[in-house]
Amino acid sequence: MSSDGSSNGSSNGSPTLTLDGKVVPFETGETLYEVARRHTSDVPTLCYDERLEAFGACRLCVVEIEGFRSPVASCTTHAAHGMNVQTKTEKLEKHRKTLMELVCSENPRGVEIDPMRGHASQEMTDLAQRYAVDGTRFEGAQSGQSHPDDPNPMILRDYDHCISCYRCVRVCAEQEGDYAISIANRGFQTQITTEFNGFLKGSECTFCGQCVQTCPTGALADNRALQHTREPGEVELTRSICPFCGVGCSVDIMSKGDKLVGVRPAMDGPANEGALCVKGQFGWEWVQHPERLKNPMVRKDGVLVEASWDEALDRAAEGFRRVRDTHGRHAIYGVASGRAPHESAFSVQKFIRAGFGTNQIDNCSRA
């Protein structure tokens, strides 16, 4: 029982709180931000990523709690039974507008960020439009030190747009375990940097692109996707599976018309939960490479020439039969690719074991 004689939960045993005048249930351990988001309250934030430990840096997600002297960050405040929470009041909205004016003063071109920079690159732009701010009210000194001379072809380090939310640093540490980037200095000298302020290729960076996809301002951007910004047409996202290995990471393919212009990790992908390796994130350009084979090739009179799929498959089948008939079934050996999906690996072992009656099947990943 609580101090006022009421029970400590709802009729079904779950604790409850009052959110914007409505009694809602929550799970023990949830933060106010998680409760509010689940019940569709539109609480803004710039430093939050559900995959990371809550940080409470941007203060945009502050809410008012009855009995509390000051607003609190909802992302770091745990829900408690009986709380009376307001997520949108005149005072809170004024506070958020002022914060956005301060944030945008660090990003004079912040509302012009190209969405092809990354998955979360429009978060600040959307909030700037929501609160009708352009960064001119507190215009002045800016922090951040860009690295346009970083020679890596994959990640653009445009720190003029950095707002020190540290999502990039945290995702590199908490999700990837690489600790390739960190925070240096304080105040207007604060910057995201590598060890000894060097290039990414000289750091522990594996170019997974997680920092790019979590950045809410586009300060870190997908360089390869940006090469296609001038391509005509709107970007269309198509859910697919990365073909590089057997893990089966979900990806969202970015295309304009019939041209592939980028790849993003699927944030709700069951196998990868917003993560990709360097091959899955940045290795897609082979799809449209002018030297990519588009048809089977067979050798005729010592020269490789294009053939139909039927001709190529018939030749391969005849080759297997000839070896089996001449040298026996144990002369056939299969090696499955470590980059093949599980279904393909299963088909290869079935082909060798059931087709030729031998267990001589291996996988290159084992070595």
VODOTI-29997 format. One record per residue: residue in one letter; y, z, x of N, C-alpha, C, CB in turn. Coordinates in steps of 0.05 Angstrom, whole numbers, plus 5000, padded with zeros to 4 digits. Glycine has a CB too. Example, Ala and Ser with C-alpha at 12.3 -4.5 7.8 and 13.67 -1.06 7.14 Angstrom:
BEGIN
a488651565264491051565246493451565264491151815226 s495551425257497951435273500151575258498851145282 
//
This chain:
BEGIN
m497650005017500050005000502550005018500050244981 s504649865009507149865023508850095014508649595019 s511150135027512850365021513850364992515150365040 d514050134980514950124952512750144932516549874947 g510250194942507950224924506449974918508850344899 s507349744928506049494922503749454942507949254924 s501949274935499649224953500549054977497349074938 n498949044998499648905022498848605022498349035046 g498348494999497648214998497748114969494948165010 s497147864966497047744940494347814926497347434942 s494047714902491647784887489047694900491847674859 n489247484917486847384930486447504958486947084933 g488147704965487847844990489547735013485047824999 s490847505009492647395030495347535029492847095028 p496547585053499247695053501247485043500047785081 t503447575032505447385022508247465031505347384991 l510047275030512847315035514447145016513547265065 t517047195015518747034998520246845015520747224981 l519846585010521046375025522946215008518846185038 d525546235013527546094997527146144967527445795002 g526646404960526346484932523646444920528346334917 k521746344935519046294925517046454940518345994926 v515246604926513146764939510946574949512046974920 v510346584975508346404986506346575003509646185003 p503846485004501946625021502046525050499046585010 f501046675068500846585096498446715109503446655112 e497646605132495446705147496446895169493746485160 t495047115173495747305194495947155221493747535196 g498247205235498647075261500446835259496046995272 e500946735236502746505233505646585238502546375205 t507146395249510046445252511546355227511146295277 l513946435225515546355201515946055201518246495202 y516145935224516545645225514045505214517045545254 e511645595222509145475212508945515182506745605227 v509645745172509545795143511445615129510146085137 a513945595139515945425126515145135127518645465140 r514145035149513344755151511044695132512544685179 r509144875130506844835112507744825083504745055116 h509844965076510844965049513244785045511645255040 t513444585064515344355062518244445064514944205037 s518844675075521644745080522544585105522045055084 d524744455103525644275125527244435145527344045113 v525944575163527244725184527444555209525644995190 p529844495219530144325242529344455268533044225244 t528544305288527944405315528044185335525144555315 l528544245360528444045381526644135404531244005392 c525844385405524244475428521344535420525444725440 y520644485394518044555384516144315386518144655355 d513744375396511444195395509044355388511044035423 e507644295367505544465356503244505376504444355331 r503044335397500944365417501744565438500444095430 l504244655438505244825460505845105449507644705472 e505945295468506845565461509845555452506445765485 a510445685430513145685420515045805442513445855394 f517445675444519245735466521945855456519745485482 g522845765433525245875421527745805437525046165419 a527845575449530145505466532445375451529245305487 c531945205432534145055419535645215398533044805406 r534345415386535545595365536245455340537945725376 l535445205336535945065312534245165289535544765315 c531945285295530045365274530645645264527245345284 v532945755270533546035262533546055232536246125274 v532646285222532646345193533746625189529746325182 e534546675165535546945158533347105144538046925139 i533047355153531047535141532547775130528947625162 e531947835105533248065092532648325108532248095063 g534848465115534548715130534948675160531948825126 f535048425170535548365198538548315202533848115207 r539648415223542548385228543348105234543448565251 s541647965249542347685258540047495251542947685288 p540647235250538447045246536547055270539646755243 v534046975264532046975285530746705287529847195280 a529646645311528246385315525646395300527746325345 s525246215281522846225264520346145280523146035241 c520645995302518245905317517046135333519045675335 t518546345339517546565355517346825339519246605379 t517946815313517847055296515447035278520447085280 h513647235280511247225264511847325235509047405276 a510547195216510847265188509647545183509547055170 a510947695166509947955158510147985127511548185171 h508248125116508148155087510648275077505648325079 g511648155055514048265042516648165052514048555043 m516648005073519147895084520547725063518647725109 n523147725063524847555046526347375064526747725027 v525547115066526546935086528246705073524246815102 q530546655085532146425076532246225099535046515068 t531545975094531545765115533945585114529045605113 k535445595092537645405090539945545074536845145077 t541845645088544245765076546745635088544346075079 e548945685076551445565087551945655116553845635069 k551445915121551746025148549945895168551346325147 l547345865160545445735178546045445184542645755166 e546845295163547445015167549944985185547944885140 k551845165182554245155200553445205229556445355191 h551645405232550645475258549145225270548745715257 r547445095255545944865265547744635271543844785244 k549744595256551644375261553044415287553644345238 t553944665292555244725317553344685341556345015317 l550944775338548944735359548544435365546244865352 m548344275344547943985348550343865361547443855321 e552743965355555143855368555043915398557643975356 l554044155405553744235433551644065447553144525436 v549344025434547243865445548043575449544743875427 c549343465429550143185431552443145451551043085403 s553943355457556043325478554743265505557743575479 e552143345508550743285532549542995532548443485536 n549642875509548442605505550342415492545842635489 p552342315506554342145494553241895481556442065514 r550841815491549541575479547041655464548941365500 g546941915456544442015445543641895418544742305442 v545541795403544941685377544141395379547241715358 e544041285404543341005408540640975422545540875423 i538941185421536441175435534540975421535141455436 d533340795437531440605426528840745419530940375447 p527840705395525340845387522940765404524740785358 m523040545419520840475436520640645461521140185444 r522540825464522341005488519941195486524941175490 g519241285462517041475460516741575431517441705478 h514441705427513741805400515841985388511141955401 a516942175403518842375393521742305399518142645403 s522242065410524842005421527142005400524741735433 q526441995374528541975354529242245341527641795332 e528042465351528442725338531342815340526642935351 m532542785363535342865366537242675350536242875395 t536642415352538142215337538142275307537041935342 d535742345296535542395268537142645260532642435260 l537042855277538643095271541643055274537743325288 a542342885293545242825296546242685271545642645321 q544742505260545542365236545442555212543642125230 r543542735212543342925190545743105188540743105193 y546743195212549043375212551743225218548643595233 a551542965219553942795222555642875247555742815197 v554242895270555642955295555242735315554543225307 d557142705333556942485353557442585381558942275346 g557842845385558142955412560942965422556542805430 t562842885406565642865417567143135415567242655401 r566243315397567743565393567743735419566443725371 f565543755433565443915457565043735482563144115455 e566043495480565643305502566843425528567043035495 g565243385550566143495576564043465597566943785573 a563643665613561743655635558943625624561943905652 q557243495640554443455631552543525654553943155623 s550243625647548243695666546243465668546843965660 g544143505684542043305686542643115709541843145660 q540543035722540742845744538642625741540442985772 s539542395733537642175728536542065754538941945713 h534241935752532941815775532341515769530341965782 p534441355766533941065761532640925784536540935754 d532641055808531440925831528541005835532941015856 d527341165817524541235819522940975815523741445797 p521440895836520140635836517640605818519340555863 n516740825805514440795789515040605765513341065779 p513140435757513640235736513040335708511939995741 m512340595705511440695679513340885665508840825683 i514541075679516141275666519041265675515041555672 l520841215656523641215661524741505660525241035641 r526141585681527241865682530241855678526541995710 d531041835653533841815646534942085637534241605623 y535342265656536042545650538842585640535542715674 d540442375638543042395625542642485596544642125626 h540342445585539742515557538242785555538142305544 c537742915577536143165577537743385564535343235605 i536443545547537743775534536444035542537643735503 s534744035562533444275573531744415551535444465584 c530344255536528444375517525844455531527844185494 y525344325554523044385572520344305559523044675579 r520344145539517844055527516243895547518343885502 c517543735564516143575583514743755604518043385597 v516243955614515144135634512744295622517344335644 r513044385597511044545585508544385578512044675559 v508844135569506443975562504943895588507243715547 c506443855610505143795635503544035645507243715656 a504544275640503144515650500944605630505144735654 e501644625605499844745585497644555576501444835561 q498344295573496344105563494843965585497743905545 e496343875606495043725627494243895651496943515637 g495544125655494844295677495744175704491944355678 d497643995704498443855729500743995743499143575723 y502644115728504944245739506444055758504144495754 a506643795750507943595767510943615766507043325758 i512043715744514943735741515644025734516043545719 s518144095741518944375737521944375732518144555761 i523044625730525844665724527244775749526244855700 a529444655756530944755779533844835771531044535801 n534845035783537645125779538145245752539444895784 r540745295746541545425721544145295712541745735724 g544845345686547345245675547544945677549645375690 f549944855685550344565686548844435709553244505688 q547744595727546144485749543244465742546544655774 t542444555718539644545709538644255709539344665681 q536344215720535143945719532043965720536143775743 i530843755709527943725710527343575736526743575685 t525543685752525143565778522243595786526943695799 t521543445807518943475820519243655845517743195828 e517043715858517243865882518843725903514343925893 f520843855914522743745934524343515923521143655958 n524543505896526143305882525443015891529143355889 g522842975894521942705902521242525879519642735920 f519942305885519142115864516542215850518641835876 l516042115827513642195812511142135827513642075784 k511041905840508541815853507842005877508841525863 g509842155886509342345908508742625898511642345926 s508642655872508142915860505242935850510042975837 e504643145834501943165823501743005797501343465817 c503742845790503742695765501342495764506342535762 t499942495741497742315737498542085719495242455726 f501042075711502141865694500541845668502041595708 c500042075656498742085630500742015608497542355625 g503342055613505341985593505842195572504541735579 q504542435574505042645555507942725554503242885561 c509242745577512042825578513742625563513042845607 v513042365565514542155550514342195520513541875559 q511942235511511442245482512442505469508442215477 t512942715484513942965472516942985474512643205485 c518242825491521142845495522742775470522042655518 p524442955459525742905434528342745436526343165421 t529142675461531642535465531342265478533542705481 g528942195488528541945502529341965531530041725489 a529842205542530542245570528342145588531242535576 l525842185579523542075592522541855573521342285597 a522041615584521441385567519241215578523941225563 d518041065561515840875568517140625578514040815543 n517140595605518440365617517140095609518240395648 r514540095606513239845599513739755571510239875604 a514039945553514739875525517639775524514340115506 l519339905540522239825539522639545550523840025556 q520739435564521039155573520938955550518839095593 h520039055527519738875504521738935482516938895493 t523939075488525839145468527238905456527939345479 r527538695472528938455463527138255448530238315487 e524638325447522738155431523638165402519838255435 p523637935388524437935360522338085342524837655350 g523338195320521538315301521538615302518738215305 e520438735281520239025279517639125292520439115250 v517739365303515239475315513439575292515939715334 e510939485294508839565275506739725289507539315261 l505939955278503940125289501240075276504740415287 t499140035292496439995282494540195295495539705287 r493140355280491340545291488840405302490540755270 s488040485326485740365339484440575358486440105354 i482440485373481040655393481440535420478040675386 c482140695440482440605467479840495478483540835486 p479840255490477340135499476540205528477639835497 f478040375542477540415570475140585578479940525582 c474240755560471940925567470541015541472741165584 g468541185544466941265521468041505506464241325530 v470341615514471341845500472241775471473741965515 g473441545468474241455441476941565433472141535421 c478841575450481541675443482841495422483341695468 s484141625403485541475382488241395393485841645356 v489041145388491641045396493040905373491340855420 d495640895375497240735357498340495373499540895344 i497340255366498240015380500939925370496139795378 m502839885387505539795380505539485383507739925397 s506339345362506339055363508838945350503838935351 k509638715359511838565346510638285340514438545363 g510238225315508837975308505937995318510237735320 d505137795334502437805345502337885374501137525342 k504538015383504738095411504638395414507337985424 l502938495432502638775438505038855456499938845452 v506439065448508839145464508639435473511339115447 g506539575466506339855476503939995463508840005471 v503340225474501140395463502140685462498540365479 r501540825441502141105439499641265432504341165418 p499341505442497141675434497441755405496841925452 a495241755390495341845362495542155363492841755346 m497642265352498042555353496042705336500842625343 d494842565317492742685300489942585308493242635271 g489742465331487142355340485142575345487442185365 p482742565333480842785336479742815364478442735318 a479742605380478542625407480642705428477342365415 n483142635423485142675444487542835436486042405454 e488142875411490343035401492942985416489643325404 g493742735417496242655429496242615459498242865423 a493942605471493742565500492242305506492242805513 l493142185528491741945539491741965569493141685529 c490041825582490141805611492041575618487241755624 v492441535644494341325653493341045644494641335683 k490741005643489740735635490240695605486740715641 g489740895589490140865560493040845553488841085545 q494740995567497640995561499140745571498841245572 f498540675596500140465608498540215617501540575632 g495940215612494239995623493639775604491740105633 w495339735584494739545562495639255568496039635537 e497139215589498338945594496238735600500238955616 w493738815607491638625612490938465587489138765622 v491538575563490838445538492138165537491638615514 q494538145547496037895545496437765572498737945533 h494837845592495037735618494237435618493337885639 p495837265631495136975630492536905643497336825644 e491437075660488837015673486537135659488937115702 r486937265636484737395621482937175610485837575599 l480337215613478437025602478337055572475537075614 k478436835558478436845529475836715517480836695518 n474336585534471836465526469636515547472136155522 p467136505539464936545559465036315580462136545545 m464036385604463936185625460936165634465736265649 v460035925638457335875649457535695673455435755627 r455635715690455635555715454035295711454535715739 k455335075715454134805713454734655739455134645688 d452534575752452834435778454534595798454134155774 g454134865797455535035815458435105808455534915842 v459335015785462035055777462135205750463634785774 l463835415748464135565723465835405704465435835728 v464735365680466135215659466035375633465034925655 e467935325615467835465589465535365572470535415574 a464435555556462235485539462535635512459535555552 s461035555493461035705467459435965470459835525444 w459936145452458436395452455436355449459436585431 d454736165432451836105428450536005453451435895405 e451935825467450735725492450535945513452535495503 a452636105515452636325535450336525530455336465536 l450136605504448036795497445236685501448436895468 d444836425494442236295498441536285528442236015487 r443536235545443036225574442236505584445436125589 a443636705575443036985584440237065575445137175573 a439537005550436937075540434736925555436637005510 e435136675561433136525576432836635604434036235578 g435036735616434836855643433137105643437636915653 f433537275623431937525620428937455616432937695596 r428437255599425637185593424337075619425436975571 r425736915634424636795658423937015678426636595670 v425737205682425137425701422737585692427637605705 r422637655666420437815656417737665659420837875627 d417737405652415237255653414337215682415536985639 t416237185700415537125728414937375744417836985742 h416437595740416237835757415338085742418837885771 g415138075716414338305700416638465690412538485717 r416038635671418138775657419738965675417038935633 h418439075695419839265713421739135732417739425729 a421938865731423838725747426638725734422938435752 i426738825710429238835695430339125696428938745666 y432839145702434139405706436939385692434439475737 g437639595678440139595663442039815674439639635634 v444639745676446639945684448939925663447739885713 a449340135648451440145628454040215640450640345605 s456140115630458840165640459840435631460739945632 g461040585649462240845642464740815626462841005667 r465740565623468140515608467440415580469840315622 a464840395574464040295548463940515527461340155550 p464440455502464140655481461240745479465040545454 h460740975466458141085463456240885449458141345447 e457340745429455640555414454540335432457240435391 s456340245451455440025470453340135489457839915485 a453740375499451740495517449040525503452740775527 f449140615478446640635463445240365460447140755435 s446840155455445739885451444439795477447839695442 v445639855500444539765525441839895531446539825548 q441740165527439240295532437040205512439540605531 k437840145488435940055468434839775476437140045440 f436739615486435939345495433939355518438439195504 i434339535537432539555560429839695551433839715582 r430039915537427640065531425939925509428340345522 a427139845488425639725466425139425471427139755439 g427039295484426739005488424838935510429438885494 f424739105532423039035554420939245561424838985578 g421039475547418939675551419139815578416339555549 t421539865587421940005613424240205610422539805636 n424040415625426140625624428140595647424840905625 q428240355659430040315682432840255672429040085700 i434140465663436840445652438540675664436840465621 d440940615673442640815686445540765677442440805717 n447240945686450140925679451740965704450841125657 c453740805708455340825732456841085735457340585734 s457341225712458741475713457141695728459441565685 r454541665728452841875740453341905770449841815735 a454041685783454541695812457041845818454641415823 
//
